[in-house]
Amino acid sequence: MAGARVSMEVGNDGVALITLSNPPVNALAVPIIAGLKEKYDEAMRRNDVKAIVITGENGRFSGGFDINVFEKVHKTGDLSVLPDVSVDLIVNTIEDARKPSVAAIQGLALGGGLELAMGCHVRISAPKAQLGLPELSLGIIPGFGGTQRLPRLVGLQKAVEMMLSSKPITSEEGMKLGLINAVVSPQELIKVSRMWALDIADGRKPLVRSLHMTDNLGSLSEAHKFLMIAREKAKQTARNMPQHHACLDVIEEGIIHGGYSGVIKEAKVFKELVLTDTSRGLVHAFFAQRLTSKVPGVSDVGLKPRRIKKVAVIGGGLMGSGIATALLLSNTQVVLKEVSAEFLAKGIKTIEGNIRGLVTRGKLVKDKGEKALSLLKGVLDYSEFKDADMVIEAVVENVSLKQTIFSDLEKACPPHCILATNTSTIDLNVVGERTNSQERIIGAHFFSPAHIMPLLEIVRTKKTSAQVILDLIAVGKAIKKVPVVVGNCTGFAVNRAFFPYSQSAHLLANLGIDIFRIDRVISDFGMPMGPFQLQDLAGYGVALAVAKEFQAAFSDRIFNSPLVELLVKNGRNGKNNGKGYYIYEKGSQPKPDPSVLPVIKESQKLTNIMPDGKPVSVSDEEILGMILFPVVNEACRVLDEGVVVRASDLDVASVLGMSFPSYRGGIIFWADTVGPSHIYNSLKKWSILYGNFFKPSQFLEERATKGLLLSTPASSSASRSRL
Ligand SMILES: C[C@H](O)CC(=O)SCCNC(=O)CCNC(=O)[C@H](O)C(C)(C)COP(=O)(O)OP(=O)(O)OC[C@H]1O[C@@H](n2cnc3c(N)ncnc32)[C@H](O)[C@@H]1OP(=O)(O)O
């Protein structure tokens, strides 16, 4: 890895300062690990070295083992590229050395970075450093002794919580828990660490090997009981993922047979987990998410994002107030415009509710909440728009209303102001038809609730300028969203790719397959809920409106199901009125409602698509394919038309916008795991049996017949770019 190096300076005090340097996060790449070993060997040999301090360059200790190495293993299957760090470096070279080591932490010590620090005899930290073991979020477990040392330092309960949640704590909290020995100012960090190292070397302070500690572990029976509860919880929260149970097993090994046994088992299980599909999917998702803001022609042409100080939001409904909340929380001044005092008051109340709700749930400190609210101003006209840097329009989906607003905006806003719309259905070229500002018109497609859902689809037209796209990417990141740049088409990327999702569910229901079985198969796969429960939640009005949009745009591959209309006719309105496919009662889980079955029968009678009038007989695997392969098929068209920059952007969008399980890597990554030719052959078979809805797209057919993965980039001439 270019630029990765480890340096060592030996001071007159006899302390060797070892510095890790591998920008931007000092990841423990293979050359860094080799460099550390080499410097340690030198420090041990030299008589003028009494003690060692390890630190990281540029205010960061280390972001952990180099995740690129996992990607390499995933591509080659070759585990030999994983160096033996746990025993050879951390136990033998650092922890069991004759000379003491102190970790001087700043910024972050995550994963292998924290494990390296825990192998040292003392940890001194600057304030507000992030400390954590997020390995489970990559489908693996800590592999440099973290499963053993963390419980010994902070206690079993806290250690399990930190590992299973993958969430970091601050150095201040670490100090309270016993993970950190002292929190000092950044200016004093190295000085205090050197002194502490010398105090140990000269016997004034004890040398503590955390792997040998036992006093924080509690009794064996308490540990057993706690781990049993943790396993039960993991069954619910981490379905389909092996790393949570594996982590608990490895922790238990160390509690029963001692830390060193635990370290040995950890290393073995770590290597096994690296090869799982879960790790492949999660590592892919990690890099894919970081790639979305790299947009050719936008982020690589030397442009710098402009500062967006003031944003005007038009419309204080659910979306507008959610968007305003997200902006306020990132310290942006927001002007909220509504058409009447009554609507404005309602919008402001929703924003206040959003922010105070975060405070109540402990997700935001009160002062920050109040500061955010102080940045909000409600208005009824455009006078405050004269110095706005960006406007986000979030009114109802009405073409002529939006056109009027955009032509008003052109007059009310300064020429540099970005004009964004949150439309999820209307063509952006049509929205800006009555303006001469096409280059600064852009889509900012948030997902509801906008202050919580992490995806932001940035919709560009052929005329949107690169500067405006870059600015919106920067705003998206500032408000903690993951921006994905997409082209202008019905449904954009996520809603477009997933429109067949509920359609196929309806098609199966009309073929006589039990809807509750369909939902179970889909939630077993890892979606948060099945398509019917999702429809109940979103509301039938939304289902009907969305179906209409897609019917108009893609009439060649639509299944027209009368079911939702029949439900509405029968007084059902989903979760809204407590009566949908499921029964909704306060305080209990939704229960399948048998009284919906006659309505489904009526729909089956109307569509009359069951072969010989009899329900079709299919396996669970076929149900999964019949629901998700049409989604893959439409995702292929999205790729073919160049609606997304790259296949992995669609993976990220599917995970963050549709809650497709991240451990399956995203819709295209998963499809490539299943195999394009299997998907193609299945769709072809079903299209013969059940019609055009399943007909494979040209892109899928080509990939399948040529034996190519769907994620393989198309040659630029072959794809019909919308970007
Ligand atoms: C054996 C061990 O137990 C196994 C391990 O240690 S596994 C690794 C455990 N560590 C982690 O999971 C941390 C992963 N990293 C992160 O969460 C975040 O990157 C961070 C909190 C460190 C920094 O976040 P942020 O400042 O927002 O920067 P972010 O954009 O995420 O990352 C900056 C760059 O560093 C890279 N990076 C971050 N951590 C990395 C790592 N551990 N290895 C390789 N690259 C890493 C990112 O890919 C990104 O690269 P890019 O600029 O080319 O896109």
Ligand as a Chemical Component Dictionary entry (heavy atoms), coordinates in Angstrom:
data_LIG
# 
_chem_comp.id                   LIG 
_chem_comp.type                 NON-POLYMER 
_chem_comp.pdbx_formal_charge   0 
_chem_comp.three_letter_code    LIG 
# 
loop_
_chem_comp_atom.comp_id 
_chem_comp_atom.atom_id 
_chem_comp_atom.alt_atom_id 
_chem_comp_atom.type_symbol 
_chem_comp_atom.charge 
_chem_comp_atom.model_Cartn_x 
_chem_comp_atom.model_Cartn_y 
_chem_comp_atom.model_Cartn_z 
_chem_comp_atom.pdbx_ordinal 
LIG C1  C1  C 0 -8.492  -8.566 12.863 1  
LIG C2  C2  C 0 -9.292  -7.356 13.151 2  
LIG O1  O1  O 0 -10.056 -7.628 14.284 3  
LIG C3  C3  C 0 -10.139 -7.057 11.979 4  
LIG C4  C4  C 0 -10.361 -5.607 11.779 5  
LIG O2  O2  O 0 -9.747  -4.750 12.350 6  
LIG S1  S1  S 0 -11.526 -5.237 10.615 7  
LIG C5  C5  C 0 -11.554 -3.489 10.558 8  
LIG C6  C6  C 0 -12.287 -2.900 11.714 9  
LIG N1  N1  N 0 -12.432 -1.508 11.499 10 
LIG C7  C7  C 0 -13.543 -0.996 10.993 11 
LIG O3  O3  O 0 -14.506 -1.677 10.731 12 
LIG C8  C8  C 0 -13.539 0.487  10.749 13 
LIG C9  C9  C 0 -13.969 0.759  9.350  14 
LIG N2  N2  N 0 -13.914 2.159  9.052  15 
LIG C10 C10 C 0 -14.836 3.038  9.449  16 
LIG O4  O4  O 0 -15.779 2.728  10.146 17 
LIG C11 C11 C 0 -14.687 4.447  8.996  18 
LIG O5  O5  O 0 -13.966 4.428  7.774  19 
LIG C12 C12 C 0 -13.916 5.338  10.001 20 
LIG C13 C13 C 0 -14.800 5.565  11.224 21 
LIG C14 C14 C 0 -12.618 4.720  10.382 22 
LIG C15 C15 C 0 -13.606 6.693  9.330  23 
LIG O6  O6  O 0 -14.789 7.254  8.836  24 
LIG P1  P1  P 0 -14.750 8.550  7.886  25 
LIG O7  O7  O 0 -13.848 9.552  8.474  26 
LIG O8  O8  O 0 -16.175 8.906  7.624  27 
LIG O9  O9  O 0 -14.063 8.104  6.541  28 
LIG P2  P2  P 0 -14.478 6.968  5.494  29 
LIG O10 O10 O 0 -14.912 7.617  4.235  30 
LIG O11 O11 O 0 -15.342 5.933  6.093  31 
LIG O12 O12 O 0 -13.051 6.280  5.275  32 
LIG C16 C16 C 0 -11.981 7.001  4.683  33 
LIG C17 C17 C 0 -11.213 6.053  3.804  34 
LIG O13 O13 O 0 -10.560 5.106  4.650  35 
LIG C18 C18 C 0 -10.850 3.798  4.212  36 
LIG N3  N3  N 0 -10.873 2.936  5.393  37 
LIG C19 C19 C 0 -11.456 3.170  6.582  38 
LIG N4  N4  N 0 -11.217 2.154  7.421  39 
LIG C20 C20 C 0 -10.459 1.266  6.747  40 
LIG C21 C21 C 0 -9.898  0.021  7.065  41 
LIG N5  N5  N 0 -10.012 -0.532 8.277  42 
LIG N6  N6  N 0 -9.189  -0.628 6.099  43 
LIG C22 C22 C 0 -9.029  -0.084 4.877  44 
LIG N7  N7  N 0 -9.538  1.095  4.516  45 
LIG C23 C23 C 0 -10.256 1.763  5.460  46 
LIG C24 C24 C 0 -12.209 3.902  3.548  47 
LIG O14 O14 O 0 -12.426 2.846  2.655  48 
LIG C25 C25 C 0 -12.097 5.247  2.856  49 
LIG O15 O15 O 0 -11.371 5.036  1.675  50 
LIG P3  P3  P 0 -11.638 5.973  0.390  51 
LIG O16 O16 O 0 -11.321 7.366  0.813  52 
LIG O17 O17 O 0 -10.730 5.416  -0.643 53 
LIG O18 O18 O 0 -13.092 5.790  0.057  54 
# 
loop_
_chem_comp_bond.comp_id 
_chem_comp_bond.atom_id_1 
_chem_comp_bond.atom_id_2 
_chem_comp_bond.value_order 
_chem_comp_bond.pdbx_ordinal 
LIG C1  C2  SING 1  
LIG C2  O1  SING 2  
LIG C2  C3  SING 3  
LIG C3  C4  SING 4  
LIG C4  O2  DOUB 5  
LIG C4  S1  SING 6  
LIG S1  C5  SING 7  
LIG C5  C6  SING 8  
LIG C6  N1  SING 9  
LIG N1  C7  SING 10 
LIG C7  O3  DOUB 11 
LIG C7  C8  SING 12 
LIG C8  C9  SING 13 
LIG C9  N2  SING 14 
LIG N2  C10 SING 15 
LIG C10 O4  DOUB 16 
LIG C10 C11 SING 17 
LIG C11 O5  SING 18 
LIG C11 C12 SING 19 
LIG C12 C13 SING 20 
LIG C12 C14 SING 21 
LIG C12 C15 SING 22 
LIG C15 O6  SING 23 
LIG O6  P1  SING 24 
LIG P1  O7  DOUB 25 
LIG P1  O8  SING 26 
LIG P1  O9  SING 27 
LIG O9  P2  SING 28 
LIG P2  O10 DOUB 29 
LIG P2  O11 SING 30 
LIG P2  O12 SING 31 
LIG O12 C16 SING 32 
LIG C16 C17 SING 33 
LIG C17 O13 SING 34 
LIG C17 C25 SING 35 
LIG O13 C18 SING 36 
LIG C18 N3  SING 37 
LIG C18 C24 SING 38 
LIG N3  C19 SING 39 
LIG N3  C23 SING 40 
LIG C19 N4  DOUB 41 
LIG N4  C20 SING 42 
LIG C20 C21 SING 43 
LIG C20 C23 DOUB 44 
LIG C21 N5  SING 45 
LIG C21 N6  DOUB 46 
LIG N6  C22 SING 47 
LIG C22 N7  DOUB 48 
LIG N7  C23 SING 49 
LIG C24 O14 SING 50 
LIG C24 C25 SING 51 
LIG C25 O15 SING 52 
LIG O15 P3  SING 53 
LIG P3  O16 DOUB 54 
LIG P3  O17 SING 55 
LIG P3  O18 SING 56 
# 
